[in-house]
Every structure is written in C-alpha cells, then in structure tokens.
Amino acid sequence: MLRRALLLLLLCASAASGAAQGPADLVYRNGAVHTLDSADSVRQALAVRAGRIVYVGDNGGAAALVGKRTRVVDLQGRMLMPGLVDAHMHPQSGGSRLLNCSLDYQRLTVDELQTRIRACLARDKHQDPRRWLVVVNWFQQGMQPEGASVTAATLDALGTKRPILVRSSFGHSVQLNSRGIALAGIRQETPDPPGGKIVRDAAGRATGLLEDAAQDLAMRLLPPLSVAENLAASRAALAAMRAQGITSFLDAWTDPETMTAFRTLQRQGKLTARAHFAVLIDLDKGATPKSAVADLLAQKRRFDQGTIRTAPSLQVRHAKLFMDGVIAAPAFTGAMLEPYLVNKGTAEQPDWQPGESSGPNSYFSAEALRATLVELARWKIDPHIHADGDRAVRDSLDAIDWLRTLKQGRDVRPALAHAEIVAPSDYPRFAALGVTPVLSFQWAKPAPDTVGALRDYLGPTRHALVEPQALLQSAGARIAYGSDWPVDPLNAWFALKVAVTRSAAPDAGPEFAGRLTAQPGMPRAAALRAATIDAAWTLRQETQVGSLEVGKLADFIVLDRNYFTIPAEDIARIRVLQTVVGGKRVYQAGELR
C-alpha cells in the first residue's frame, strides 16, 4: 500500500508539470513552446525559478506561478525552443578572425584576392615590416574561375617586404609568400613532415602552399595572441553565439590560452554559453598515448570546473584526434578506401580514371589509435575524432568496435566529426557502436567544394554518397550538429535549412542551383534535435539542457518565426529575438513584452 501511495504521489507531481510552490522568476506565455522532449511536445507556456525550468504547460498553469516580482513575457504566438548546442566549433579562431584581415569566404578571382589583401596592407602600413600579415577566411576551393590557384608569386606581386600567411577557411592549408617560405626554413630538400605536405611545382620548388601538419612550419612563427587579444577574441565569439542562439558549445581543438581567456570571462560573469573543450592528442612529435593523455589531464585539472551549474562554466572532458584531412581538391588529404580519380584525357574530352593516391594513411595507426582510446577511456575522457574520408571513418569505427569489447570502453561516447563520405556498409555501425557523427549541415549543398572540388575526383557513384546526413540517420545513428566555425560563417539557421533542403542560397548562382545529389534531406524535427538534445548527449549534458523539461536548466531561445511551419527555404531567414542561459537573458533583439 505504501509503495502504491508513493507511486500515486509521484504521478500526481508529474501531472502537475512542475508547478512547484511559490512564484516563478520568469513566465513566458501565449507561445508555441517546442520542448524537444521525447514526445516532441508543444506547449503554451514555460516558467523559470532560480535558473531552472519549473513548469511547462498551458497558460492556466503558468498563471498560478505569477507573483508580484515575476517577469511575464507575452510571446504572442512566437516559437520558444531549447538553446542550440554546437558540438564542434573553434570559437577562439572564429572570434579572432572577426578581428583580422578577412577574405570573408568569398569566391574570388586571383585579382580580387590580391586587391583585398593589398587593402589590408594599406590599412596596416605602419606595421613593422618583420610582422606577419595573417589573412583569414580564404575560400580556397571557391577560387574563380574553377581551377585557379594561388602561389607565392601571387602574394609576391603585392610588393610588400612583410611575410604573408593566408589561411584557408577549411583550416587544413595555408599559403605563404616567398618571404614567408624563407622564414619557415623551407628549401627544396625540406621533407614533408609526418601528416603534412609541402606542395611543390614541377621543378620541386615549394609553392608556398602547406597542407595539414606542414602548416606548423609557418604557424609556429606567428606571435601568440596577447592576453588582451585573446580576451577580445573570446568576447567576439560569445557575441556571435548569443545572436545565433547557441547556449552550449564544444571547442573542438583548444589550448591553454583559449581556456584561460574563457575562464577570465567566466570569473567576470561574462561567459554567456556553456563551454566545453577538447584537448588535442598528437603523437607526431614523440608523445605516447599515456604522455599525451597525461597532458590532457593536467589541463583538465587546471581548467575543468566540475559539475555543470546554473551559470555557465568550463568543462574539459573531451580529446581531439585527427585521422585525416579533407577529401576536397586540391588537398586530397582525406583517407579514402579507393583512389581519387585523375583526368587522363583533356579539359575538352575528360577521361577520369583511378589515380595512384587514396589519400594519406590514417594519421593514427591501428595500434596507436587503440592504445589512445583505451587510455582515454581509463580516465573517462570522450574521444572526438576528425574523420573525413571513408577509410578514416572505417579505421575509427574498427578501433571503437574493439574498444567496446573492453569493460572500460563500454561507457565511452565517441564522436566522429565531419564523415563527409561513409561506405554504406558502415552506416549501421554508428548506431550499433554508439558512435555519434557530428556533421556540419551547411556542407550538404551544391557549392565549389562539393561539386567542382569533389564530383569528378570521386566519380558519380561515390559522389552520390557525400554528406550522408539523412542516410546515417535512417540507419539509426544519433546525429549531432557542429558548425565547424570558422570554416564557414557562423550561421546555424542556414545550416539547418541546408540539412532539410540540401540546397544552396538563392544567390549562389545557376551552377549551384538544385539539390546536392539525390539523397533526401533530414526531417525538420531530426535536424533540430541534432542541434539541441542530441548534440547535448555528446557533451553528456542531456539531463541538464537540450530540451525544455521541468528540472532542467533554463537555456532557451525565442524566434521571430516558427521553424516547423514556415517554408523550408525561410529557415535560413530565422532571427533569434532572445537568448536565455540559466534563466538569465544574455541577448535581446527587438522587444518582447
């Protein structure tokens, strides 16, 4: 009898939808409150007390929680939903690039690129000629006309004595001028570093293009950001996130300077998103799995702030591993199961045949990857693995399959970032092994990097499989969204639109009209869950954020239109009107009364 009475009491409490005693601090009513709970419930109202949700239900129930000091917001039918969770971004890089000489991801001709950089040099004309000019957000794959390339000579023509470094928005290559090549110590006999490539011309001379690990030859020469510059970058990143409605994020490759800046803002009460950090595991420079993980744990002890609390804090619970680079031309550093194709004919009469390269070996050997995953599992650190090509994906899945046979590997939550192409036989393995693909939805559209830089080099059969978001979801995988900012501009709503439609923006040009391949788009609900509750799962936050349920933290956003009812193309036009984190309003655009 006692057990039945207790059960009845619990059921009654549940039926009350969290209408706890006492007034709420905040009440939102007359809205379309999309909870993204397990039933995808839609309610009218929501109430918050002490930074947590205490009620989700109809207007009548919310009225009982209104007291003299309760702030009441009339949504006037607007959509309220959980805050976005970005499960893969590079916020410090994104923030700093907002402050740098930028090419703005534009599709440029060589002349236009030179003009933009020349303008930066003119604005910076009083700088020490020894100081590097760093140019960011170069859409390398979008150079016009198709096939146009940039070399050291392109930058030498600008007539400056300063070393120049141009960073591809993809983050996997940089272009130097001749002064930069000399300072980097690159000569004809300089070997390619492990996991990287020094691009050379037919005579064996370096062109100034450095790919993947070879970037370090120049990047290590750049002066580190000052404390003030790091703080400015973090503030800029958080401002961009607030406007997009991002309330939690994973920095997918961090460093102590970045975490120091975010911790400083947290201590000042200016951290406006829940910050998670992944520390790089790099075995190329003599580290062992044990020593690399030991370094990660030292950073965790220094920066991790423990259990998630109402106000945003820092968590260091993830490791970043690179298995390959990118599958797109001109890099071809994605590890593929079959060779990239090469044109053995002419431009007028192409004859695409298998070439000699399937990309590099996976950056971790099978033995090294297993040893690293075991060591991470031992310390309850979740691996976040960059795997772009289908061979990198398979090698990663094989290692995780082995890990799952061990006791310490059963509770790990592995994520594979990007997975731009996956062998169909590997689709069901994601669900079977509990592996989350973290995908950048905005890539699943016709664009220079998915058409001109990819289609011919993969051939029609493989190209039909690129950006397999809905295919993986149909095979049972839990999909998570990660913007990979600043590889692209930070625009989560455009990314969600692409996830649903697989189409580019209307102004992308006639050559990029229509859909990317015949694959279906993701259902709207699945795409939104990927950017909320399912991304929260990869961060082990799903019991605290990602859906609007009683007891969870009050992280939510208000939109100017309803994601579920507007035409699909209009999803890209959604504006966030308000962002709330832990019950505190951190962003407001327009009035909500």
URJOQUI-V426584 format. One record per backbone hydrogen bond with DSSP energy under -0.5 kcal/mol. CO is the residue of the C=O (numbers start at 1). NH is the residue of the N-H. Records with the same first field share a line. If there is no record, write none. Layout:
CO = NH ; NH
This chain:
1 = 5
2 = 6
3 = 7
4 = 8
5 = 9
6 = 10
7 = 11
8 = 12
9 = 13
10 = 14
11 = 15
12 = 16
13 = 18
14 = 17
16 = 19
17 = 56
18 = 20
25 = 71
26 = 48
27 = 73
28 = 46
29 = 75
30 = 77
31 = 33
32 = 34 ; 80
33 = 35 ; 43
34 = 82
35 = 548
37 = 40
41 = 35 ; 36
43 = 33
44 = 31
45 = 57
46 = 28
47 = 54 ; 55
48 = 25 ; 26
49 = 52
51 = 554
52 = 49
53 = 551
54 = 20
55 = 47
57 = 44 ; 45
58 = 62
59 = 63
60 = 64
62 = 65
63 = 66
65 = 24 ; 67
67 = 70
70 = 72
71 = 27
72 = 74
73 = 29 ; 75
75 = 78
78 = 32
79 = 559
80 = 34
81 = 557
84 = 86 ; 247 ; 248
85 = 87
86 = 250
88 = 484
89 = 252
90 = 94
91 = 95
92 = 96
93 = 97
94 = 98
96 = 99
97 = 100
100 = 102
101 = 136
103 = 106
106 = 108 ; 139
108 = 144
109 = 113
110 = 114
111 = 115
112 = 116
113 = 117
114 = 118
115 = 119
116 = 120
117 = 121
118 = 122
119 = 123
120 = 124
122 = 125
124 = 127
128 = 131
132 = 134
133 = 135 ; 165
134 = 101
135 = 167
136 = 103
137 = 105 ; 139
138 = 140 ; 169
139 = 142
140 = 143
144 = 110
145 = 148
151 = 154 ; 155
152 = 156
153 = 157
155 = 158
156 = 159
163 = 133
164 = 177
165 = 135 ; 167
166 = 168 ; 175
167 = 138
168 = 171
172 = 212
173 = 168
174 = 210
175 = 166
177 = 181
178 = 182
179 = 183
180 = 184
181 = 186
182 = 185
185 = 187
187 = 190
193 = 196
195 = 213
197 = 199 ; 211
199 = 207 ; 208
201 = 204
205 = 201
207 = 152
208 = 176 ; 210
209 = 199
210 = 174
211 = 197 ; 214
212 = 215
213 = 216
214 = 217
215 = 218 ; 219
216 = 220
218 = 221
219 = 222
226 = 230
227 = 231
228 = 232
229 = 233
230 = 234
231 = 235
232 = 236
233 = 237
234 = 238
235 = 239
236 = 240
237 = 241
238 = 242
239 = 243
240 = 244
241 = 244 ; 245 ; 246
242 = 245
243 = 576
245 = 84 ; 247
247 = 274
248 = 86
249 = 251 ; 276
250 = 89 ; 252
251 = 278
254 = 280
255 = 259
256 = 260
257 = 261
258 = 262
259 = 263
260 = 264
261 = 265
262 = 266
263 = 267
264 = 268
265 = 270 ; 271
266 = 269
270 = 272
274 = 249 ; 276
275 = 315
276 = 251
277 = 317 ; 318
278 = 254
279 = 320
280 = 282
283 = 286
288 = 292
289 = 293
290 = 294
291 = 295
292 = 296
293 = 297
294 = 298
295 = 299
296 = 300
297 = 301
298 = 302
299 = 303
300 = 304
313 = 275
314 = 305
315 = 277 ; 317
317 = 382
318 = 279
319 = 384
320 = 281
321 = 323 ; 386
323 = 363
326 = 333 ; 334
328 = 331 ; 332
333 = 325
334 = 336
335 = 391 ; 392
340 = 355
342 = 344 ; 353
349 = 346
351 = 344 ; 353
353 = 342
357 = 340
358 = 336
359 = 358
365 = 369
366 = 370
367 = 371
368 = 372
369 = 373
370 = 374
371 = 375
372 = 376
373 = 377
374 = 378
375 = 379
376 = 379 ; 381
377 = 380
382 = 319
383 = 385 ; 415
384 = 321 ; 386
385 = 387 ; 417
386 = 323 ; 324
387 = 419
388 = 421
389 = 393
390 = 394
391 = 395
392 = 396
393 = 397
394 = 398
395 = 399
396 = 400
397 = 401
398 = 402
399 = 403
400 = 404
402 = 405
403 = 406
406 = 409
407 = 410
412 = 414
414 = 436
415 = 385 ; 417
416 = 438
417 = 387 ; 419
420 = 467
423 = 426 ; 427
424 = 427
426 = 429 ; 430
427 = 430 ; 431
428 = 432
429 = 433
430 = 434 ; 435
431 = 434
435 = 437
436 = 416 ; 438
437 = 439 ; 480
438 = 418
439 = 441 ; 482
440 = 443
441 = 444
443 = 445
447 = 450 ; 451
448 = 453
451 = 454 ; 455 ; 456
453 = 329
454 = 458
455 = 458 ; 459
457 = 341
458 = 462
459 = 463
460 = 464
462 = 465
463 = 466
467 = 469
468 = 472
469 = 473
470 = 474
471 = 475
472 = 477
473 = 476
477 = 479
478 = 437
480 = 439
481 = 87
484 = 487
485 = 90
489 = 491
491 = 495
492 = 496
493 = 497
494 = 498
495 = 499
496 = 500
497 = 501
498 = 502
499 = 522
502 = 516
505 = 508
506 = 509
509 = 512
510 = 513
512 = 504
514 = 504
515 = 517
523 = 527
524 = 528
525 = 529
526 = 530
527 = 531
529 = 532 ; 534 ; 535
530 = 481
531 = 85
532 = 536
533 = 537
534 = 538
535 = 539
536 = 539 ; 541 ; 542
537 = 540
541 = 544 ; 545
544 = 553
546 = 533
547 = 549
549 = 552
552 = 53
553 = 555
554 = 556 ; 583
555 = 83
556 = 580
557 = 81
558 = 577 ; 578
561 = 563
562 = 565 ; 566
567 = 570
568 = 571
569 = 572
570 = 573
571 = 574
575 = 560 ; 577
577 = 589
578 = 558
579 = 586 ; 587
580 = 556
581 = 584
584 = 581
587 = 579
